[in-house]
């Protein structure tokens, strides 16, 4: 992208780096450095203060003075005064909550704080970890050195002995490098800096070291060169991953060995992962059987265990010839790994949650503490052994030896081990040895910081594009607010599958501070006006960008492409970002504070949003893509499809000798007062004599489930008003569901459409209702004879009487419906009605139509108590009701519909004449 517009790349400004004093972890380092400078200035040039000094003092508790003992005494006697002196110099740059956490860390005043101990105890832990690791490295090193001594005494070694010597020398170099990586040769201050107690001035988070050892062997003599490279954990997770090749210092080093600790103190941990919500935690034998976050019972399944290794140190040992970087460096071997982020969010960290009052699915909350775990699951390639986390299958990572840490590569003739590994000498049988000591593990990094989490109106369909576009929009907002790219602020997706069998994914964007503890930037951004100011700035930047004038571009480096990586750019669409930001701003005044977190927000309507998105893409594919031939087989041609808005388009459609032109508009408000409604798509014909089509795309959870409330009743009252022309010009109303779109894309071999319990295989009633809509848009008119034949075959006759009206009146039926039905009775008291009736144990649907009067009127009714909507068959009944509505209006001058779905529904059926 940059090479296509190089002048734009070099025209920008260079932003200087900063020091984030308002980040708790950063501030702790600065305070400790201040204490050393202020109170222990005399020790800074003392070369005798080594790691061994710290080791002896803390672990062996030597009597007398010591640097840590003196620090403890100093803080106990003068801590308040010293810390106040530091704070006084920077108090206008440090938030009160940040300073309080820092004071607790040094003065150990609050043991329940999030500070995870105090400065001295944490330093002691770091020294203990070094001591335990060294305890097993030294015996291995001594063993290798003894073997080397024996082999070098051989005057005329054979080829096998020379090979063994070189292997031992490689092993010795690796162990020495590993020892150095732990800090064995560090000074006191170097060790404290390496472990994050003093400022390192390089990385915001703790660095990961790669120690590259380049050795050459000639006539049993060894020459060794050591190169040390540091990367922040985020980069190291990729660059230092097993199997990858790192280039630096004129060398190339293949990472084929991990530091997995020792046999007594292994760094490999066994964790559990939730297959729904993505929660991760170390495995414990006494752990509860259900997920601690979402209560899913698959938590205890053996398949949800995962071996994990926190990346810390990496060693690469290479021969001088193989490590040389020559002219082939331009064609560097870089692996592509599958990296995923997971967030551990405790509800106690939720400081405030804002959600809209209406049905728009959106919300934003500030989190004082969020724990990010970014996991490298290995190379992007097919694998049979997988684990499901947050609804997605992931490989189980890298295959290594659980004793020596060597990577076991695919396609190798035999397993790879270090010279001191016990599995190297187990057997010479390749088939047997191939699995000895093998362990599959993933690499991860962990970061705790502050965050803002945003709930997205995105579920599954086309989510990659939609999430990437929204993410790009928010990153653009950061740049606009802070006047440049804030590299310490990152945005990652969080996907959570809802429990209790719905399997509906929730998608969030988590905007978190990559500086441990947080810099305070997000806390300042949090309040309602500031967050919406960010959204407004991003929106204005997008809508006013010059790329809007180029129909071939859907984004550029000046707007949505500016904050995302090159790998994300293909998924980012300016139109999608603009649509989402506009929706947020339209709901700005509806925001209110909510108790709890975003996890408590209902997201049923998200499926409707996905359904709309899917419909648009399917319609476009009918014109220009994979469904053209399917339409051609049905005699339909959709052409001249031109999109002019996010979901708006112009197109022409023909069926046999019928043709129409339409403008399709999304989310159109219709009617007024109690009949006000917003259709998902309005099809406006160019021919003014033709009727408009109002299309509703209904998801079951939002429109008809037990949790949908009164929406089940009101949907049909409003759509009836559109059909009958009440306060508005009469139009056709069409209903589609997920099932209708699925059935169009993947029809069964014996497909038929369900009309209230009756499977119909006769045209046109057996047409898929997406396909039937296209026919009707083209001007197709079903024949009345077909409808009458359908009724004669499927319905029984009943006589409509005045008692029917009185029965309805007793149950508070809307007066408009009573008037309509009463008019039918008065004008045709002896008319025969066709009744289509389906009775179940707890609910029933009924459908009546008078096909013998001049003014054809359809009455659709259903009685379904709230309890009935939990029935597993109710979704099919509801969908059949929609199908009947779609077809009935094509043969009716008037539609009358009534749905009883409240607590009185069970009583209503007693008063209906066709209830027996």
Secondary structure, 3 states (H helix, E strand, C coil): CCHHHHHHHHCCCCCCCCCCCCCHHHHHHHHHHHHHHHHCHHHCCCCCCEHHHHHHHHHCCCCCCCHHHHHHHHHHHHHHHHHHHHHHHHHHHCCHHHHHHHHHHHHCCCCCCCCCCCHHHHHHHHHHHHHHHHHHHHHHHHHHHHHHHHHHCCCCCCHHHHHHHHHHHHHHHHHHHHHHHCCCCCEHHHHHHHCCCCCCCCCCCCEEEEEEEEEEEECCEEEEEEEEEEEEHHHHHHHCCCCCEEEECCEEEECCEECCECCCCECEEEEEECCCCCCEEECCCCCCCCCCCCCCHHHHCHHHEEEEEECCEEEEEEECCCCECCHHHHHCCCCCEEEEEEEECCHHHEEEEEEECCCCCCEEEEEEEEEEEEEEEEECCCCCCEEEECCEEEECCEEEECCCCEECCCCCCCCCCCCCCHHHHCCCCHHHHCCCCEEEEEEEEEEEEEEEEEECCCCCCCHHHHHHHHHHHHHHHHHHHHCCCCCCEEEEEEEEECCCCCCCEEEEEEEEECCCCCCCHHHHHCCHHHHHHHHHHHHHHHHCCHHHHCCCCCCCCCCCCCCCCCCCHHHCCHHHHHHHHHHHHHCHHHEEECCCCHHHCCCHHHHHHHHHHHHHHHHHHHHHCCCHHHHHHCCEEEEEEEECCCCCEEEEEEECCEEEEEEEEEEEEECCHHHCEEEEEEEEECCCCCCCEEEEECCHHHHCCHHHCCHHHHHHHHHHHHHHCCCCCCCEEEEECHHHHHHHHCCCCCCCEEECCEEECCCCCCCCHHHHHHHHHHCCCCCHHHHHHHHHHHCEEEECCHHHHHHHHHCCCCHHHHHHHHHHHHHCCCCEEEEEEEECCCEEEEEEEECCCCCCEEEEEEEECHHHHHCCCHHHHHHHHHHHHHHHHHHCCEEEEEEECCCCHHHHHHHCCCCC
